């Protein structure tokens, strides 16, 4: 299958260079595999802790601050390991690393469920955090990015929508299973299902990359895509961290994710008194359904538009939703706040790889994304514990939610601080 590139003119001669494509591009199959992996990765590693917080606090009477601290440990351990995820992918392979992550994540949720004392939650966090590192945002980006350049916003948006679907499915599913069969049996069911689904997908779709199939990104045949060769050497981490682009990108999204993770972890506990457990679970699903809509719209419309400006608007939209949840306990207003907050949830995860694609050399994008995700996670890992402590001290969620809204506004300002333009060929 061939399409026509724009004409290249030399003197009076006009040449039409055909853009050759593979008839069936495997990249979109990889995107769908990444989508399913993200469903489980986020469902188990990101959204389940909020359900476990509610369940363990209600069933065992353990303090919210104590359980929140274990959730913080889960995310901190993941952050420490994500820094080295690119090396794991290069040494073990993308498929094998993902398989190990799925097994650890499944074992981790079981370990959380069988804890008989609060201190045991921290051992469980070591297991679950390791699994989360191998199935979180940096991993999903690593699966998709080699296959796409021009179409990367759409591909990343679709793959990361799996994260939102995980949020739609897992909180109500876990609450239902816990009510029917108990927390231990529910965790075992999820812990077994995750590797059973992810292992075959990893074997069939993650063992190849486009270069091995003779392809360039977007399904083009390598020889049919003339371009200036990008430097293949990777910049040292210490040099990347010092750049203005990295600092503003990582700080802005760290603040936004601190607010987002803290809010999502405590959202069930915040709105359960208003809507009941089932209604609160439905509200969380509404948040993540809104996230799918928001991310899909962004992926299809952003094109070459200003991605930092889009991020700033996204943070402000979320802060408006949080403000509604602060000022009112009326169920309708709280639900509107959940929708506004939810519309930006998915984009906070998928925008950093898209901004990095524009601002860094191709050889450095994977490392930058892993560093940003790790830094962000190290910061937002503190959110469940800090918001939990503020809630216990103030005896309400007004103060912690107000802190989250303020951080989103600050993030909206920081992300607009732009790095110098990268010159062509860099």
N, C-alpha and C positions, 0 to 999 in steps of 0.2 A: 504494500500500500504506500503510495507516495503523495505528498502534497507539495505545493510550490512555495519556495522561500521568496522573499523580496528580491528584485533584480539587483545584480551586481554589475556596475557599469565601469568599463575601462576604455577610455577614448570614446569611439562611436559604437563599440561592441557591447551588447547587452546580453548577459548570461543569466539564465534561470537555473539555479542549483536546486535539484529536487531534494526534498526533505524525506528521507527514507525512514519508514517505520516498520517495526515488527508487526505482523498481521494480528497477533494476539499478544498484547503487552501484559506480562506477568506482574508488573508493578501494582496494578489494581487488586490482584489477588493477594499480594503481600499486604496492601492496605487493609483489606478485609480481615486478614489474619491478625494484623496489629489491632484492629478494632475489637476483635473478640478477646485478645490478650488484655487489652485495656479494660474491658468489661470486668474481668476477674481481678486484674491488678488493682484497679481503683475500688472495685466492690469490696474486696477483702482487705487491701492494704490502706485504703484511704477512708472509706465510709463505714466499715465495720467497727472501728474503734468508738465511734459515736454511739452505736447501738450497745456495744459492750459497756460503755460508761453508764448508760441508762440502766442496763440489766444488772450489772454487778453492784451498782449503788442501791438499786431497789431490792435485790434479792439477798445481798450479804451485808448491806449497811455500811460498806466501806466508804470513806469520805470522797467526795467529788474531787478534791484537790489531790488526793493520793492516786486515784485511778488516772486522773489527768496527767500526773507526773510520769506514770508508766507509758502513757500514750506519747508524751514528749520524748521519752527514751526511745520508743519505737521509731519516731521520725529522725532523731539525732543519729541513731545507728545507721539508718538508711542514708542520711546525708553524708556520713563519713565514707560509706562504701561507694556511693554514686561518683565521687571524685575519680575513682579508679575504674569505673565501668568501661570507658573506652579501651583500657588495657586488657580488661577481662574479655571484651569482645574480640580483640586482636589475638589473644593467646588461646582462649578456649573456643572461640567462635560465638557468633550471635545466638545460634540455635541452642548450643549447650548451656550457655549462660542463662538463657531464658528458661530452660527446663529446670535447672538448679533453683532458680528464683521461684518458679511455680511450686516446686516441692517444699521449699522452705516456707513460703507464704501459707500453704495449706497446713503444714505442721504448726506454724505459728499461731493460727487462729484456734487450733485445738489446744495448744498450750495455754492460751488465754482462758479458755473455757473451763479447764480443769484446775486452775489455780485455787488453792485452799487457803491461802494467806496473801495479803497485799504484796509482800516482798517478792512472791513468785511471779507476779506480773512483769517484773523487770527482766527475769530470765526469758519469759515468753516474748518480751519486746525485742530481745536480741535475735530471736529466730524470725519473728514476723518482720522486723525492720530489715533484715538481710534479704528476705524475699521481696519486700517492697522495693528495695534498691534496684533489683534486676527486672522489675516489671512496671516501673514508674515512667515519668515523662521523658527522661533522657533515653531510656530503653526504647520507647515507642518512636521517638525521633530517629534513633539509630536504625530502626527497622525500615522507616519510610524514606528518609532523606536521600539515600543513594539512588533511589529510583526516580526522583522528580527534581526538577529545577523550576521551570516555568509554571508547572501545575502543582507546585508544592503547597501553596495555601489550601487548595481544595483537598489534596491528599492528606495533609496534616489535620485539617479540620475534620475529615471523615474518620480518620484513625482515632483521634482524640475524642470524638463523639462516643466512642466506646466507654470512655471514662465516665461520661454523663449517664449513659445507659446503666453502667454499674451502680451509679447513685440512685437511679430510678428503681432498679430491681432489688438491690441487696438490702437496704434498710427494712422495707416492708416484708421481704422474704425471710430475713433473719428473725424479725419480730414474730412473724407467723410460725416459723419453725420452732422457735424457742417456746412459744405458747403451747404448741402441739406436742413436742417431743422432748423439750428441755434444752438448756443451753449447750450441754456437752454433746448430745446427739446431733443437734443442729450444726455445731462447729465441725464435727466429724464428717457430716454429709458434705459441707462446703469444702472442707480440707481435702477430701478425696476427689470431688468433682473438678477442682481447679487443675491439678496436674493431668487428670484424665483428658481434659479438653485441650490444654495448652501443649502437652508433649507432642501429639500428632501434628498440630499446626506448626510447631517449631521445626519438626523433622521435614515436613513437606514444603514449607514456604520460606524458612529463614536460613537455609543452608546455602543458598545461592545469592549472588549479587549481580547487578546488571552487567558489570564488566566481564564476568564469567560467561555471560550469554552473548558477548559481543555487542552490548548495547550501551548507549549513553543515556543520561536521564531523559525522562518523558517518552521512552520507547524508541528513540532514534537509534539507528545503526551508527556505531562509532565513526566509521569512515565518512558518513554523510553529514557530520556535524562539524564544519570548520569553526574553530574557535581559538582564541589565544590560550595556550596551555597555562593552567593555574599552577603556581608553585606547589610541589608535592610535599615539601618539608613542612613539618608542623612547628609552630612557634612554641617556645617554652611557656609553661603555665604562668610563671612569674611575670613574663612580659605581657601576656594577655590580661592578667589581673590588674595591671597598672594602667591599662588604657581607659580613657574617659568613657568610651562606649560600654565597656564591661561594667565599670563602676556604677554608671547611672542605670544601666539595664538591670543589674543584679539588685541594687538597693531598692529601686522602685518596685520591682516585682516581689522582693522579699517582704517589704512592708505590706503590699497588697495581699500576698499569700498568708502572712501572719494573721491579718484580719479575716481572710476567707476561711482558713483552716480552723481558727479559733471559733468562728461563728458556726461553721458546719459541725464541729465537734459538740458544741453546746446547744445547737438549734433544737434538737429533740427535747432536751431537758427544759429549754426555755418555753416552748410552745405547747408541751404536753398538758400543763394545767388549763390551757385555753381550749384545746381541741381534742384532748384525750390521746392515748398512745397511738391508736390507729389513725386518727386524724392528723397527728403530728407527723407520723411516717408518710402519710399521703402528701403533706405539705413539703417534706424534704424531697419526695419524688417530684413534686411540682417545681421545686428549685432546679433539680437536675434536668427535668424536661425543658425548662426555660433555657438551661445551659446548652442543650442540643440545638435549640432554635437560634440562640445568639451566636454560637460558634459556626453553625451552617451558614447563616447570613453573612458573617464576616468572611468566611472562606470563599464564598461565591462572589463577593462584591469588592473585596479590598484591592485586588489586582496590584497595580503599581502605586496605590495611594499611600499616604504617610502612615506608617505602621505605629510610630510613637504617638502621633496624635490620636489614632484609634485607641491605643492603650489608655491614654489619659481620659478620653471620653468614657471608656469602659469602667475605669475606677470610679469616676464621678457618678455614673449611673448606679453602681453598686452602693455607694455611700448614701444615695437618696433612698434606696430600698431599706438599708439598715436604719436610717433615721425614722422611717415609718414604724419599724418594729420597736423603736425606743419610745416614741411619743404616744403609742396607743396599744391597748390590749384588746381592742375590738377585732374579732376574728377576720372580718373582711379587709380591714386596713393591714393587719399582719400578713395576710395572704398576698395582698398587692405588694407589700414590701418583699416577701419571699420571691415573687416573680421578677421584680426589678433587680434584686440582688442576684437571682439565678441567671438572668440574661447575660451577666458578665462573668459567671463562674468559669465556664469553659474557656473563654478567651484568655483568662489570666494564666492558664496552663499552655495554650497553644501559641500565643503571641511571641514569647521569647525566642523560640526557634526561628520564627519568621523574621523577626527583627535582626537576629544574628546572621541570617542568610544574606541580608542586605548590607550589613556593616562589617563583616569579617571575611577573610579569605576562605574559599571552600575547604582548604586543608585544615583550617582551624575551627570551623563551625561546630563539629562534633565535640571537640574539647571545650569550646565556649559554652555550649548548651549543657554539658555535664557539669561544668563549674557553676554555671548560673543555677541549675537545679539543686546542686549540692548546697550552695550558699543559701539559696532560698529556703531549702528544707531545714538547714541548721537554725535559721531564724524562726520559721513558722513552727518548728518543733516545740518551741517555747510557748506557743500560743495556747494550747489546751491547758497547760499548767497555770500560766499567768492569768488567763481569763477565769479559770476555776478558782484560783486564790481570791481574785477580785470579787467573784460572785459570793464566795463564802464570807468574806469580810463585810461586803455591803449588803448581803442577804437578798440581792436582786441582780438582774442582768442589765440594768440601766448603765451602770458604770463600765462594765466590760464591753458592751455593745457600742457605747459612745467612744471608747478608745479605738475600737476597730474602725468606726466610721472616720475618725480623725486620721488614722493611718492611711486609709484609702485616699483621702483628699491630699495628704502630703505626697503619696505615691504619684498621684495625677500631675503634680507639679514637677517632681524630680524627673519623670520619664521624658519630659519635654526638653531637658538639657541634652543637647545633641553633640555627638562626637564629630571630629573633622571628617569630611567626605573621603572615602577610600578611592584612590586614583585607579584608573583603568589598568588592569593587568596585575594589580596587587593581590 
